[in-house]
Protein backbone atom coordinates (compact mmCIF):
# COMPACT_ATOMS: atom_id res chain seq x y z
CA UNK A 1 0.00 0.00 0.00
CA UNK A 2 2.88 2.32 0.68
CA UNK A 3 4.09 1.71 -2.87
CA UNK A 4 0.76 2.90 -4.27
CA UNK A 5 0.81 6.07 -2.17
CA UNK A 6 4.36 6.85 -3.22
CA UNK A 7 3.43 6.40 -6.88
CA UNK A 8 0.41 8.69 -6.59
CA UNK A 9 2.35 11.38 -4.78
CA UNK A 10 5.08 11.38 -7.48
CA UNK A 11 2.68 11.95 -10.40
CA UNK A 12 1.60 15.42 -11.30
CA UNK A 13 -1.96 16.49 -11.99
CA UNK A 14 -3.03 16.64 -15.65
CA UNK A 15 -3.61 20.31 -16.41
CA UNK A 16 -3.50 20.29 -20.25
CA UNK A 17 -6.25 19.43 -22.70
CA UNK A 18 -5.82 16.46 -25.00
CA UNK A 19 -6.71 17.80 -28.45
CA UNK A 20 -6.19 14.57 -30.38
CA UNK A 21 -9.89 13.58 -30.18
CA UNK A 22 -10.87 17.10 -31.28
CA UNK A 23 -8.59 16.87 -34.34
CA UNK A 24 -10.02 13.44 -35.16
CA UNK A 25 -13.58 14.75 -35.05
CA UNK A 26 -12.69 17.78 -37.19
CA UNK A 27 -11.03 15.59 -39.83
CA UNK A 28 -14.08 13.33 -39.96
CA UNK A 29 -16.32 16.41 -40.46
CA UNK A 30 -14.09 17.70 -43.25
CA UNK A 31 -14.28 14.34 -45.01
CA UNK A 32 -18.06 14.27 -44.67
CA UNK A 33 -18.35 17.77 -46.15
CA UNK A 34 -16.02 16.88 -49.02
CA UNK A 35 -18.06 13.81 -49.89
CA UNK A 36 -21.47 15.50 -49.67
CA UNK A 37 -20.58 18.85 -51.33
CA UNK A 38 -20.98 17.62 -54.94
CA UNK A 39 -24.57 16.61 -54.20
CA UNK A 40 -25.46 20.20 -53.33
CA UNK A 41 -24.11 21.57 -56.61
CA UNK A 42 -26.32 19.37 -58.81
CA UNK A 43 -28.85 21.31 -60.91
CA UNK A 44 -32.55 21.00 -60.19
CA UNK A 45 -33.40 19.67 -63.65
CA UNK A 46 -31.51 16.65 -64.92
CA UNK A 47 -30.59 16.85 -68.61
CA UNK A 48 -28.31 14.77 -70.79
CA UNK A 49 -25.92 17.11 -72.55
CA UNK A 50 -24.69 16.34 -76.06
CA UNK A 51 -21.13 15.19 -76.45
CA UNK A 52 -18.75 17.54 -78.21
CA UNK A 53 -15.07 17.76 -78.90
CA UNK A 54 -13.82 20.89 -77.19
CA UNK A 55 -10.61 22.76 -77.78
CA UNK A 56 -9.75 22.98 -74.09
CA UNK A 57 -7.50 19.95 -74.09
CA UNK A 58 -5.82 20.68 -77.40
CA UNK A 59 -2.43 22.24 -77.45
CA UNK A 60 -2.41 25.08 -79.93
CA UNK A 61 0.44 26.78 -81.64
CA UNK A 62 -0.49 30.38 -82.21
CA UNK A 63 0.92 32.67 -84.88
CA UNK A 64 2.36 35.84 -83.39
CA UNK A 65 3.04 38.93 -85.49
CA UNK A 66 5.25 41.44 -83.68
CA UNK A 67 5.65 45.05 -84.80
CA UNK A 68 8.19 47.24 -83.03
CA UNK A 69 8.18 51.02 -82.68
CA UNK A 70 10.91 51.27 -85.33
CA UNK A 71 8.69 49.37 -87.85
CA UNK A 72 10.51 46.01 -87.63
CA UNK A 73 8.37 42.90 -88.14
CA UNK A 74 8.60 39.29 -87.01
CA UNK A 75 6.39 36.22 -87.22
CA UNK A 76 6.92 33.68 -84.43
CA UNK A 77 10.46 34.94 -83.71
CA UNK A 78 11.44 35.01 -87.40
CA UNK A 79 12.22 38.54 -88.57
CA UNK A 80 10.64 39.53 -91.89
CA UNK A 81 9.40 42.57 -93.82
CA UNK A 82 6.00 43.64 -95.15
CA UNK A 83 6.56 41.83 -98.47
CA UNK A 84 7.51 38.57 -96.76
CA UNK A 85 4.67 38.69 -94.21
CA UNK A 86 1.91 37.32 -96.50
CA UNK A 87 4.10 34.41 -97.66
CA UNK A 88 4.96 33.33 -94.12
CA UNK A 89 1.37 33.75 -92.89
CA UNK A 90 -0.12 31.78 -95.78
CA UNK A 91 2.24 28.88 -95.08
CA UNK A 92 1.47 28.86 -91.36
CA UNK A 93 -2.29 29.32 -91.77
CA UNK A 94 -2.46 26.65 -94.48
CA UNK A 95 -1.40 24.06 -91.88
CA UNK A 96 -4.28 24.91 -89.51
CA UNK A 97 -6.89 27.57 -90.22
CA UNK A 98 -8.10 27.61 -86.60
CA UNK A 99 -4.88 29.03 -85.20
CA UNK A 100 -5.07 32.35 -83.42
CA UNK A 101 -3.14 35.16 -85.05
CA UNK A 102 -1.89 37.31 -82.19
CA UNK A 103 -0.74 40.78 -83.15
CA UNK A 104 1.75 42.35 -80.74
CA UNK A 105 2.36 46.02 -81.48
CA UNK A 106 4.55 48.42 -79.54
CA UNK A 107 2.42 51.17 -78.06
CA UNK A 108 4.59 53.76 -79.82
CA UNK A 109 3.97 52.18 -83.25
CA UNK A 110 1.26 53.62 -85.49
CA UNK A 111 -2.21 52.16 -85.56
CA UNK A 112 -1.99 51.98 -89.33
CA UNK A 113 0.72 49.32 -89.10
CA UNK A 114 -1.44 47.24 -86.78
CA UNK A 115 -4.39 47.52 -89.18
CA UNK A 116 -2.15 46.64 -92.11
CA UNK A 117 -1.00 43.46 -90.31
CA UNK A 118 -4.62 42.59 -89.51
CA UNK A 119 -5.65 43.05 -93.16
CA UNK A 120 -2.79 40.88 -94.40
CA UNK A 121 -3.66 38.16 -91.87
CA UNK A 122 -7.32 38.22 -92.98
CA UNK A 123 -6.32 38.05 -96.66
CA UNK A 124 -4.11 35.05 -95.89
CA UNK A 125 -7.07 33.17 -94.40
CA UNK A 126 -6.83 33.87 -90.67
CA UNK A 127 -10.16 33.30 -88.94
CA UNK A 128 -9.21 34.30 -85.40
CA UNK A 129 -7.37 37.53 -84.71
CA UNK A 130 -6.49 39.08 -81.40
CA UNK A 131 -4.45 42.05 -80.29
CA UNK A 132 -2.05 41.44 -77.43
CA UNK A 133 -2.28 43.83 -74.50
CA UNK A 134 -0.62 44.08 -71.15
CA UNK A 135 -2.77 43.84 -68.05
CA UNK A 136 -2.93 47.04 -66.04
CA UNK A 137 -1.37 46.87 -62.64
CA UNK A 138 -3.70 47.88 -59.85
CA UNK A 139 -2.55 49.98 -56.95
CA UNK A 140 0.06 52.72 -56.78
C-alpha positions as CSV (number, residue, x, y, z in Angstrom):
1,X,0.0,0.0,0.0
2,X,2.9,2.3,0.7
3,X,4.1,1.7,-2.9
4,X,0.8,2.9,-4.3
5,X,0.8,6.1,-2.2
6,X,4.4,6.9,-3.2
7,X,3.4,6.4,-6.9
8,X,0.4,8.7,-6.6
9,X,2.3,11.4,-4.8
10,X,5.1,11.4,-7.5
11,X,2.7,11.9,-10.4
12,X,1.6,15.4,-11.3
13,X,-2.0,16.5,-12.0
14,X,-3.0,16.6,-15.7
15,X,-3.6,20.3,-16.4
16,X,-3.5,20.3,-20.3
17,X,-6.2,19.4,-22.7
18,X,-5.8,16.5,-25.0
19,X,-6.7,17.8,-28.5
20,X,-6.2,14.6,-30.4
21,X,-9.9,13.6,-30.2
22,X,-10.9,17.1,-31.3
23,X,-8.6,16.9,-34.3
24,X,-10.0,13.4,-35.2
25,X,-13.6,14.8,-35.0
26,X,-12.7,17.8,-37.2
27,X,-11.0,15.6,-39.8
28,X,-14.1,13.3,-40.0
29,X,-16.3,16.4,-40.5
30,X,-14.1,17.7,-43.2
31,X,-14.3,14.3,-45.0
32,X,-18.1,14.3,-44.7
33,X,-18.4,17.8,-46.1
34,X,-16.0,16.9,-49.0
35,X,-18.1,13.8,-49.9
36,X,-21.5,15.5,-49.7
37,X,-20.6,18.8,-51.3
38,X,-21.0,17.6,-54.9
39,X,-24.6,16.6,-54.2
40,X,-25.5,20.2,-53.3
41,X,-24.1,21.6,-56.6
42,X,-26.3,19.4,-58.8
43,X,-28.9,21.3,-60.9
44,X,-32.5,21.0,-60.2
45,X,-33.4,19.7,-63.6
46,X,-31.5,16.7,-64.9
47,X,-30.6,16.9,-68.6
48,X,-28.3,14.8,-70.8
49,X,-25.9,17.1,-72.5
50,X,-24.7,16.3,-76.1
51,X,-21.1,15.2,-76.5
52,X,-18.7,17.5,-78.2
53,X,-15.1,17.8,-78.9
54,X,-13.8,20.9,-77.2
55,X,-10.6,22.8,-77.8
56,X,-9.8,23.0,-74.1
57,X,-7.5,19.9,-74.1
58,X,-5.8,20.7,-77.4
59,X,-2.4,22.2,-77.5
60,X,-2.4,25.1,-79.9
61,X,0.4,26.8,-81.6
62,X,-0.5,30.4,-82.2
63,X,0.9,32.7,-84.9
64,X,2.4,35.8,-83.4
65,X,3.0,38.9,-85.5
66,X,5.2,41.4,-83.7
67,X,5.6,45.1,-84.8
68,X,8.2,47.2,-83.0
69,X,8.2,51.0,-82.7
70,X,10.9,51.3,-85.3
71,X,8.7,49.4,-87.9
72,X,10.5,46.0,-87.6
73,X,8.4,42.9,-88.1
74,X,8.6,39.3,-87.0
75,X,6.4,36.2,-87.2
76,X,6.9,33.7,-84.4
77,X,10.5,34.9,-83.7
78,X,11.4,35.0,-87.4
79,X,12.2,38.5,-88.6
80,X,10.6,39.5,-91.9
81,X,9.4,42.6,-93.8
82,X,6.0,43.6,-95.2
83,X,6.6,41.8,-98.5
84,X,7.5,38.6,-96.8
85,X,4.7,38.7,-94.2
86,X,1.9,37.3,-96.5
87,X,4.1,34.4,-97.7
88,X,5.0,33.3,-94.1
89,X,1.4,33.8,-92.9
90,X,-0.1,31.8,-95.8
91,X,2.2,28.9,-95.1
92,X,1.5,28.9,-91.4
93,X,-2.3,29.3,-91.8
94,X,-2.5,26.6,-94.5
95,X,-1.4,24.1,-91.9
96,X,-4.3,24.9,-89.5
97,X,-6.9,27.6,-90.2
98,X,-8.1,27.6,-86.6
99,X,-4.9,29.0,-85.2
100,X,-5.1,32.3,-83.4
101,X,-3.1,35.2,-85.0
102,X,-1.9,37.3,-82.2
103,X,-0.7,40.8,-83.1
104,X,1.7,42.4,-80.7
105,X,2.4,46.0,-81.5
106,X,4.6,48.4,-79.5
107,X,2.4,51.2,-78.1
108,X,4.6,53.8,-79.8
109,X,4.0,52.2,-83.3
110,X,1.3,53.6,-85.5
111,X,-2.2,52.2,-85.6
112,X,-2.0,52.0,-89.3
113,X,0.7,49.3,-89.1
114,X,-1.4,47.2,-86.8
115,X,-4.4,47.5,-89.2
116,X,-2.1,46.6,-92.1
117,X,-1.0,43.5,-90.3
118,X,-4.6,42.6,-89.5
119,X,-5.6,43.1,-93.2
120,X,-2.8,40.9,-94.4
121,X,-3.7,38.2,-91.9
122,X,-7.3,38.2,-93.0
123,X,-6.3,38.1,-96.7
124,X,-4.1,35.0,-95.9
125,X,-7.1,33.2,-94.4
126,X,-6.8,33.9,-90.7
127,X,-10.2,33.3,-88.9
128,X,-9.2,34.3,-85.4
129,X,-7.4,37.5,-84.7
130,X,-6.5,39.1,-81.4
131,X,-4.4,42.0,-80.3
132,X,-2.0,41.4,-77.4
133,X,-2.3,43.8,-74.5
134,X,-0.6,44.1,-71.2
135,X,-2.8,43.8,-68.1
136,X,-2.9,47.0,-66.0
137,X,-1.4,46.9,-62.6
138,X,-3.7,47.9,-59.8
139,X,-2.5,50.0,-57.0
140,X,0.1,52.7,-56.8
